Amino acid sequence: MLSTSTPLSSSTTQWSHLLNSQRLGASKKFNANTSTRSQFHKDYDRLVFSHSFRQLNQKTQVHPLTNQLGIHTRLTHSLEVSCIGRSLGMMAAEKLHGKLTSGLPAGISPYDVGVIVQAACLAHDIGNPPFGHAGEYAIRDWFSHSDRHAILQNMSSNEQLDLLAYEGNAQGFRLLARNEHHPDKGGMRLTCATLGAFMKYPWLATHSNDINDKHHHHNVQKFGCFYSESAQLEELAACLNLPRSTQHDGFARHPLAYLLEAADDICYALIDLEDGINLNMLTYSEVAAIFYELIGERPSGISLPAHMSVRQSLASLRARAMMRLINAVTDAFVANSEALLAGTLNGSLFTHCDAHVQNGINQAKQLAREKIFNHPSKVRMELMANQCLHRLLDAFIPLAWTNEKAAPISFEQQRLLMLLQPHLDEHRQVLSDNVYHNILNILDFITGMNDHEAYRLAQELQGHWGTMV
């Protein structure tokens, strides 16, 4: 295993570590490209065929449990982000290849870099609980309630923070590195390069959060790894030769994680706004104005071309905006490649793009905040999501500290255990004396549900026969 302090002779040598095709958790080593289908293509395929990826089909992107067809789910969003990510990876590698004196590492092509980012993007939301960010807030809220203090006090600060600052990103890494495919034996065993690109926040909750501040979820700083997977994070960082962060005790991001973040932001900025129009939350002219800003044009007046529908016109503007953004982001990536390799880049790649691009992205985010995220129908859905997850947590989490041997458990808890048991068996887990690990195993079960499954079970726990929304 490589030390994280190994001196590097050149940026090409550093890239050869960062694009490492060694599989995290696998005992045998693989050559990068022994066939037309590279190790990175295999990562992509493993993700596509995984149960957790399929579950994204009925998980919220922005609008939970919407009955309207053609509105994005986490699955369609992830596919779109992976397409943008592939373009960013390929174009950034091509531009970088021209800049590096000795080019990309041997056996790695711009196409391989594209596939690494594509696979990482495909997985970027794989750990999200039901109902998206509302689900994360609900879990944090539940653990921060005063009733839970007695249980949390018996845990270390690392363990407490994982629950009080609960993160879908960390759940995603747990899923990929531990739970899916080979439970407790390396998980999906993806390449270190793909996992590095996936890790937007390669640090623990304690590296970016203070436990005294965490009883209010609005103070939460993002993190990418639970304490339970800290050994896997250390192993990944060593394999990729990631430098230590200058901001905290964790690691600096893999440079390709910046491309994943940009791909997510591009889709969020452009496509989520289109959903807003389809749901009558936004007007065509509000969204078209932002697209023109990103393209860098100033139309005299924004009106639909006579021969085009709203959908066709937006698709045409979106394609041009995406091309401009992909070009701008990859230019920023190459211009800042030394800072990216050193782990010292401040902000996202968008903060290093020209003013039109920065303004356009900021306007898109602002419009989404004002008109979509605070829309009454969205707020009502989030209240429902909060109630729904609290109901599930109220029922299942006490199983984490209910010792069957010490005292007889209630009829309800016996039945809840029967619902949980197939999940525990599949992941080769048992409820033990370690409350922290028990809670994480139960959260694996709850957060693995899609929106419809979670809604239906919560209804049934309240005594209503669960119906589809």
C-alpha positions as CSV (number, residue, x, y, z in Angstrom):
1,M,0.0,0.0,0.0
2,L,1.3,3.4,-0.9
3,S,2.0,6.0,1.8
4,T,0.1,9.2,1.6
5,S,3.3,11.1,2.1
6,T,5.2,9.6,-0.9
7,P,7.0,12.3,-2.8
8,L,5.9,12.5,-6.4
9,S,8.3,13.1,-9.2
10,S,5.8,14.7,-11.6
11,S,2.1,15.3,-12.2
12,T,1.9,12.3,-14.5
13,T,3.2,10.0,-11.6
14,Q,0.6,11.6,-9.4
15,W,-2.2,10.9,-11.9
16,S,-1.0,7.3,-12.2
17,H,-1.9,7.0,-8.4
18,L,-5.2,8.9,-8.8
19,L,-6.3,6.7,-11.7
20,N,-5.5,3.5,-9.9
21,S,-7.5,0.5,-11.0
22,Q,-6.9,-1.6,-7.8
23,R,-10.2,-2.6,-6.4
24,L,-10.9,-1.5,-2.8
25,G,-11.6,-4.6,-0.7
26,A,-10.4,-7.1,-3.3
27,S,-7.5,-9.4,-2.5
28,K,-6.2,-9.8,-6.0
29,K,-4.8,-7.1,-8.2
30,F,-6.0,-6.4,-11.7
31,N,-4.2,-4.8,-14.7
32,A,-5.8,-1.6,-15.8
33,N,-6.8,-2.5,-19.3
34,T,-6.4,-6.2,-20.2
35,S,-9.3,-6.1,-22.6
36,T,-11.5,-3.7,-24.5
37,R,-13.8,-3.5,-21.4
38,S,-11.6,-1.8,-18.8
39,Q,-11.8,-2.2,-15.0
40,F,-13.6,1.2,-15.0
41,H,-16.3,-0.1,-17.4
42,K,-16.8,-3.0,-15.0
43,D,-17.4,-0.4,-12.2
44,Y,-20.1,1.2,-14.3
45,D,-21.7,-2.2,-15.1
46,R,-21.7,-3.3,-11.4
47,L,-23.5,-0.1,-10.4
48,V,-26.1,-0.4,-13.2
49,F,-27.0,-4.0,-12.1
50,S,-27.0,-3.3,-8.4
51,H,-30.2,-3.4,-6.3
52,S,-29.4,0.0,-4.7
53,F,-29.2,1.7,-8.1
54,R,-32.6,0.2,-9.1
55,Q,-34.1,1.6,-6.0
56,L,-33.4,5.1,-7.3
57,N,-36.2,4.6,-9.7
58,Q,-38.7,5.5,-7.1
59,K,-36.7,7.9,-5.0
60,T,-37.1,11.7,-5.0
61,Q,-35.1,14.0,-7.1
62,V,-36.9,17.2,-6.2
63,H,-40.6,16.3,-6.2
64,P,-41.5,13.3,-4.0
65,L,-44.2,10.8,-5.0
66,T,-45.2,13.0,-7.9
67,N,-48.0,11.5,-10.0
68,Q,-46.9,13.5,-13.1
69,L,-45.1,11.5,-15.7
70,G,-41.9,12.8,-17.1
71,I,-40.7,14.3,-13.8
72,H,-37.2,13.3,-12.8
73,T,-36.5,10.6,-10.2
74,R,-33.1,10.0,-8.7
75,L,-32.5,7.3,-11.3
76,T,-33.1,9.6,-14.3
77,H,-31.1,12.4,-12.6
78,S,-28.2,10.0,-11.9
79,L,-28.2,8.9,-15.6
80,E,-28.1,12.5,-16.8
81,V,-25.4,13.5,-14.3
82,S,-23.3,10.5,-15.5
83,C,-23.6,11.6,-19.2
84,I,-22.4,15.1,-18.3
85,G,-19.7,13.6,-16.1
86,R,-18.4,11.4,-18.9
87,S,-18.1,14.5,-21.2
88,L,-16.4,16.5,-18.5
89,G,-13.9,13.6,-17.8
90,M,-13.1,13.0,-21.4
91,M,-12.7,16.7,-22.3
92,A,-10.7,17.5,-19.2
93,A,-8.3,14.6,-19.8
94,E,-7.9,15.6,-23.5
95,K,-7.0,19.2,-22.5
96,L,-4.8,18.0,-19.7
97,H,-3.0,15.5,-22.0
98,G,-1.9,18.4,-24.1
99,K,-0.6,20.3,-21.1
100,L,1.3,17.5,-19.3
101,T,4.8,17.1,-20.7
102,S,4.7,13.3,-20.5
103,G,0.9,13.0,-21.1
104,L,-1.5,10.8,-19.2
105,P,-0.2,7.7,-17.4
106,A,0.5,4.7,-19.6
107,G,-2.5,2.6,-20.4
108,I,-5.0,5.4,-19.5
109,S,-6.8,7.3,-22.3
110,P,-9.2,10.3,-22.0
111,Y,-12.0,7.8,-22.6
112,D,-11.0,5.9,-19.5
113,V,-11.1,9.1,-17.4
114,G,-14.5,9.8,-18.9
115,V,-15.8,6.3,-17.8
116,I,-14.3,6.8,-14.3
117,V,-16.3,10.0,-13.8
118,Q,-19.3,8.5,-15.5
119,A,-19.4,5.6,-13.1
120,A,-18.8,7.8,-10.0
121,C,-21.7,10.1,-11.1
122,L,-23.9,7.1,-11.6
123,A,-23.4,6.3,-7.9
124,H,-23.4,9.9,-6.5
125,D,-26.8,9.7,-4.9
126,I,-26.9,5.9,-4.3
127,G,-27.0,6.4,-0.5
128,N,-29.8,8.9,-0.3
129,P,-32.7,8.0,2.0
130,P,-36.3,8.1,0.9
131,F,-37.6,11.7,0.1
132,G,-34.2,13.1,-0.7
133,H,-32.8,15.9,1.6
134,A,-36.0,15.9,3.6
135,G,-35.2,12.3,4.6
136,E,-31.7,13.4,5.8
137,Y,-33.2,16.2,7.8
138,A,-35.8,13.9,9.3
139,I,-33.1,11.4,10.5
140,R,-31.0,14.2,12.0
141,D,-34.0,15.7,13.7
142,W,-35.0,12.3,15.2
143,F,-31.6,11.7,16.8
144,S,-31.2,15.3,18.0
145,H,-34.5,15.0,20.1
146,S,-34.0,15.0,23.9
147,D,-35.5,11.5,24.2
148,R,-32.4,10.2,22.4
149,H,-29.8,11.8,24.6
150,A,-29.5,8.9,27.0
151,I,-28.7,6.5,24.2
152,L,-26.2,8.8,22.4
153,Q,-24.3,9.5,25.7
154,N,-23.0,5.9,25.7
155,M,-21.4,6.4,22.3
156,S,-18.1,8.0,21.3
157,S,-18.2,11.5,19.8
158,N,-17.4,10.0,16.4
159,E,-20.4,7.7,16.6
160,Q,-22.8,10.4,17.9
161,L,-21.9,12.7,15.1
162,D,-22.6,10.1,12.4
163,L,-26.2,10.1,13.6
164,L,-26.7,13.8,14.6
165,A,-25.2,15.0,11.3
166,Y,-26.5,12.0,9.2
167,E,-25.3,12.2,5.6
168,G,-26.5,10.4,2.5
169,N,-23.0,10.8,1.0
170,A,-21.6,8.7,3.9
171,Q,-24.4,6.2,3.5
172,G,-23.4,5.9,-0.2
173,F,-19.8,5.1,0.7
174,R,-20.9,2.5,3.3
175,L,-23.1,0.9,0.7
176,L,-20.4,0.7,-2.0
177,A,-17.5,-0.3,0.3
178,R,-19.4,-2.6,2.7
179,N,-23.0,-3.6,2.0
180,E,-23.7,-4.3,-1.6
181,H,-22.6,-7.5,-3.4
182,H,-20.1,-8.8,-0.8
183,P,-21.5,-7.8,2.6
184,D,-18.6,-7.0,5.0
185,K,-16.1,-8.2,2.5
186,G,-15.4,-5.1,0.4
187,G,-18.9,-4.4,-0.8
188,M,-19.0,-3.7,-4.5
189,R,-15.2,-3.7,-4.7
190,L,-15.0,-0.8,-7.1
191,T,-11.7,0.6,-8.4
192,C,-10.0,3.1,-6.1
193,A,-10.1,5.7,-9.0
194,T,-14.0,5.5,-9.2
195,L,-14.4,5.6,-5.5
196,G,-12.0,8.6,-5.3
197,A,-14.1,10.5,-7.9
198,F,-17.3,9.5,-6.0
199,M,-16.0,10.9,-2.6
200,K,-17.0,14.5,-2.6
201,Y,-16.1,14.7,1.1
202,P,-13.3,12.3,2.0
203,W,-13.5,12.9,5.7
204,L,-15.4,11.9,8.8
205,A,-18.2,13.9,10.6
206,T,-15.7,14.8,13.4
207,H,-13.4,16.4,10.9
208,S,-16.0,19.0,9.8
209,N,-18.5,19.1,12.7
210,D,-18.5,20.0,16.4
211,I,-20.7,17.8,18.6
212,N,-21.9,20.7,20.7
213,D,-23.3,22.3,17.6
214,K,-25.0,19.3,16.2
215,H,-28.3,19.2,18.0
216,H,-29.6,21.5,15.2
217,H,-29.3,20.1,11.7
218,H,-29.1,23.5,10.0
219,N,-25.5,23.7,11.3
220,V,-24.4,20.4,9.7
221,Q,-21.3,20.4,7.5
222,K,-21.2,17.6,4.9
223,F,-19.0,14.6,5.3
224,G,-18.5,11.5,3.2
225,C,-17.7,8.6,5.5
226,F,-19.1,7.2,8.7
227,Y,-16.7,6.3,11.5
228,S,-17.7,2.6,10.8
229,E,-15.9,2.8,7.4
230,S,-12.9,4.9,8.5
231,A,-10.5,2.1,7.8
232,Q,-11.8,1.8,4.2
233,L,-11.3,5.6,3.8
234,E,-7.7,5.4,5.0
235,E,-7.1,2.5,2.6
236,L,-8.6,4.4,-0.3
237,A,-6.6,7.5,0.4
238,A,-3.4,5.5,0.6
239,C,-4.1,3.7,-2.6
240,L,-4.8,7.1,-4.4
241,N,-2.0,9.0,-2.6
242,L,-4.5,11.7,-1.5
243,P,-2.8,14.5,0.3
244,R,-4.1,15.5,3.8
245,S,-6.6,18.4,3.7
246,T,-5.3,21.8,4.7
247,Q,-8.8,22.6,6.2
248,H,-9.2,19.7,8.7
249,D,-7.9,16.2,9.6
250,G,-9.4,14.4,6.6
251,F,-8.1,14.1,3.1
252,A,-8.2,16.5,0.1
253,R,-10.6,15.6,-2.6
254,H,-9.6,13.5,-5.6
255,P,-9.4,16.0,-8.6
256,L,-12.1,14.1,-10.5
257,A,-14.6,14.6,-7.6
258,Y,-14.7,18.3,-8.7
259,L,-15.9,17.1,-12.1
260,L,-18.6,15.0,-10.5
261,E,-19.7,18.0,-8.4
262,A,-19.9,20.1,-11.5
263,A,-21.9,17.5,-13.4
264,D,-24.4,17.3,-10.6
265,D,-24.7,21.1,-10.4
266,I,-25.2,21.4,-14.2
267,C,-28.1,19.0,-14.1
268,Y,-29.5,20.5,-11.0
269,A,-29.3,24.0,-12.5
270,L,-30.7,23.2,-15.9
271,I,-33.0,20.2,-15.7
272,D,-34.6,20.7,-12.2
273,L,-35.7,24.1,-13.5
274,E,-37.4,22.4,-16.5
275,D,-39.3,20.1,-14.0
276,G,-40.4,23.4,-12.3
277,I,-42.0,24.5,-15.6
278,N,-43.8,21.2,-16.1
279,L,-45.2,21.4,-12.6
280,N,-46.3,25.1,-13.1
281,M,-43.9,26.4,-10.5
282,L,-41.9,28.4,-13.0
283,T,-42.5,30.2,-16.3
284,Y,-40.7,29.6,-19.6
285,S,-39.2,33.2,-19.6
286,E,-37.7,32.8,-16.1
287,V,-35.9,29.7,-17.1
288,A,-34.9,30.8,-20.6
289,A,-33.4,34.0,-19.2
290,I,-30.9,31.8,-17.1
291,F,-30.2,29.6,-20.1
292,Y,-29.3,32.7,-22.2
293,E,-27.1,34.0,-19.4
294,L,-25.2,30.6,-19.4
295,I,-24.9,30.6,-23.2
296,G,-23.6,34.2,-23.0
297,E,-26.2,35.8,-25.2
298,R,-28.6,38.7,-24.6
299,P,-31.9,38.2,-26.3
300,S,-33.9,41.4,-27.0
301,G,-37.0,39.7,-25.6
302,I,-37.6,36.2,-24.5
303,S,-40.5,34.6,-26.3
304,L,-41.0,31.2,-27.9
305,P,-40.0,30.7,-31.5
306,A,-43.3,30.3,-33.5
307,H,-42.6,26.8,-34.6
308,M,-41.4,25.4,-31.3
309,S,-43.1,24.1,-28.1
310,V,-41.9,25.0,-24.7
311,R,-40.2,21.6,-24.4
312,Q,-38.5,21.8,-27.7
313,S,-37.2,25.3,-27.2
314,L,-35.9,24.5,-23.7
315,A,-34.2,21.4,-25.0
316,S,-32.4,23.5,-27.7
317,L,-31.3,26.1,-25.2
318,R,-30.3,23.5,-22.6
319,A,-28.0,21.7,-25.2
320,R,-26.2,25.0,-26.0
321,A,-25.9,25.9,-22.3
322,M,-24.5,22.4,-21.4
323,M,-21.9,22.7,-24.2
324,R,-20.8,26.1,-22.9
325,L,-20.6,24.8,-19.3
326,I,-18.7,21.7,-20.1
327,N,-16.2,23.8,-22.0
328,A,-15.9,26.4,-19.2
329,V,-15.6,23.8,-16.4
330,T,-12.9,21.7,-18.2
331,D,-10.9,24.9,-18.9
332,A,-11.1,25.7,-15.2
333,F,-10.0,22.2,-14.4
334,V,-6.9,22.4,-16.5
335,A,-6.0,25.9,-15.5
336,N,-6.2,24.9,-11.8
337,S,-4.7,21.4,-12.2
338,E,-1.7,22.0,-9.9
339,A,-3.9,23.2,-7.1
340,L,-6.2,20.2,-7.7
341,L,-3.3,17.8,-7.4
342,A,-2.0,19.6,-4.3
343,G,-5.4,19.5,-2.7
344,T,-5.4,23.3,-2.2
345,L,-8.2,24.5,-4.6
346,N,-10.7,26.7,-2.9
347,G,-14.4,26.5,-3.9
348,S,-15.9,24.6,-6.8
349,L,-14.7,24.7,-10.4
350,F,-17.6,27.1,-11.1
351,T,-15.9,29.7,-8.9
352,H,-13.0,29.6,-11.3
353,C,-15.2,30.1,-14.5
354,D,-16.1,33.4,-16.1
355,A,-18.8,35.8,-14.7
356,H,-21.6,34.7,-17.1
357,V,-21.2,31.1,-16.0
358,Q,-21.0,31.9,-12.3
359,N,-24.0,34.3,-12.5
360,G,-26.1,31.8,-14.5
361,I,-25.4,28.9,-12.0
362,N,-26.1,31.2,-9.0
363,Q,-29.3,32.5,-10.6
364,A,-30.5,28.9,-11.3
365,K,-29.9,27.9,-7.7
366,Q,-31.5,31.0,-6.4
367,L,-34.6,30.5,-8.6
368,A,-34.9,26.9,-7.5
369,R,-34.6,27.9,-3.8
370,E,-37.3,30.6,-4.1
371,K,-39.8,29.1,-6.4
372,I,-39.4,25.3,-6.2
373,F,-38.0,24.4,-2.8
374,N,-40.3,26.8,-1.0
375,H,-43.4,26.0,-3.1
376,P,-46.4,25.0,-0.9
377,S,-46.8,21.6,-2.5
378,K,-43.1,20.9,-1.9
379,V,-43.3,22.0,1.8
380,R,-46.4,19.8,2.3
381,M,-44.5,16.8,0.9
382,E,-41.5,17.5,3.2
383,L,-43.8,17.6,6.2
384,M,-45.3,14.2,5.1
385,A,-41.7,12.8,4.6
386,N,-40.7,14.0,8.0
387,Q,-43.7,12.3,9.7
388,C,-43.1,9.2,7.6
389,L,-39.5,8.7,8.5
390,H,-40.0,9.6,12.2
391,R,-42.7,6.9,12.3
392,L,-40.2,4.3,10.9
393,L,-37.4,5.4,13.2
394,D,-39.8,5.4,16.2
395,A,-40.6,1.8,15.4
396,F,-37.3,0.2,14.3
397,I,-34.4,2.1,16.0
398,P,-35.4,0.9,19.6
399,L,-34.6,-2.6,18.4
400,A,-30.9,-1.5,18.4
401,W,-30.9,-1.5,22.2
402,T,-33.6,-4.1,23.0
403,N,-31.8,-7.1,24.3
404,E,-34.1,-10.1,23.7
405,K,-32.1,-12.3,26.2
406,A,-32.4,-9.8,29.1
407,A,-36.2,-9.4,29.0
408,P,-39.1,-10.6,26.8
409,I,-39.8,-8.1,24.0
410,S,-43.3,-6.9,23.1
411,F,-45.5,-8.5,20.4
412,E,-44.9,-5.4,18.2
413,Q,-41.1,-5.5,18.5
414,Q,-41.2,-9.3,17.7
415,R,-43.0,-8.5,14.5
416,L,-40.8,-5.5,13.7
417,L,-37.8,-7.8,14.1
418,M,-39.4,-10.3,11.7
419,L,-39.6,-7.5,9.1
420,L,-36.0,-6.5,9.7
421,Q,-34.5,-10.0,9.9
422,P,-34.4,-10.7,6.1
423,H,-32.4,-7.5,5.6
424,L,-30.0,-8.5,8.4
425,D,-29.6,-12.0,7.0
426,E,-28.9,-10.7,3.4
427,H,-26.2,-8.4,4.7
428,R,-24.8,-11.0,7.1
429,Q,-25.5,-8.8,10.1
430,V,-26.8,-9.6,13.6
431,L,-28.1,-7.2,16.3
432,S,-25.3,-7.3,18.9
433,D,-24.4,-5.4,22.1
434,N,-22.9,-2.6,20.0
435,V,-25.8,-0.1,19.7
436,Y,-24.0,2.2,17.2
437,H,-23.5,-0.7,14.7
438,N,-27.1,-1.9,15.3
439,I,-28.4,1.6,14.5
440,L,-26.4,1.8,11.3
441,N,-27.7,-1.7,10.2
442,I,-31.3,-0.5,10.9
443,L,-30.6,2.7,9.0
444,D,-29.3,0.6,6.1
445,F,-32.8,-1.1,6.0
446,I,-34.8,2.2,6.3
447,T,-32.7,4.3,3.9
448,G,-32.6,1.5,1.4
449,M,-36.4,1.8,0.8
450,N,-37.7,3.8,-2.0
451,D,-40.3,6.6,-1.3
452,H,-43.3,4.4,-2.0
453,E,-42.1,1.5,0.3
454,A,-41.3,3.9,3.1
455,Y,-44.7,5.7,2.8
456,R,-46.6,2.4,2.7
457,L,-44.8,0.9,5.7
458,A,-45.3,4.1,7.7
459,Q,-49.0,4.1,6.9
460,E,-49.3,0.5,8.1
461,L,-47.4,1.2,11.4
462,Q,-50.0,3.9,12.1
463,G,-52.8,1.3,11.7
464,H,-53.8,2.4,8.1
465,W,-53.6,-0.2,5.3
466,G,-50.8,1.1,3.2
467,T,-51.9,2.4,-0.2
468,M,-49.9,3.6,-3.2
469,V,-49.8,7.4,-3.7
